[in-house]
Amino acid sequence: MTDAPAPGARSQLLLEWLGVVTAIAYSLLVASNTGFEFLGFVLLFISSLAIGLWAHRGAHRGILLLQFFYAAAGLIGMWRWYGG
């Protein structure tokens, strides 16, 4: 008998932490107001995709719903920063 992680556990952990780290970086970039806001919004979008996939796989429906709004905020931020 081994203590091997459950199938998919490693990818779940990766998605979770990718989402966390990119969300932290997004927050710091936008709050710093140093001209890197567009990159921050890109990171917000990446974070929402990672955490959204993590939430979907783990049946965390409330967190999944929240990620749709974060993804929309990231897209709107990118669009407003350069396009509109």
Sequence and secondary structure as in RCSB ss.txt:
>XXXX:A:sequence
MTDAPAPGARSQLLLEWLGVVTAIAYSLLVASNTGFEFLGFVLLFISSLAIGLWAHRGAHRGILLLQFFYAAAGL
IGMWRWYGG
>XXXX:A:secstr
      TTHHHHHHHHHHHHHHHHHHHHHHHHTSS HHHHHHHHHHHHHHHHHHHHHTT HHHHHHHHHHHHHHH
HHHHHHHT 
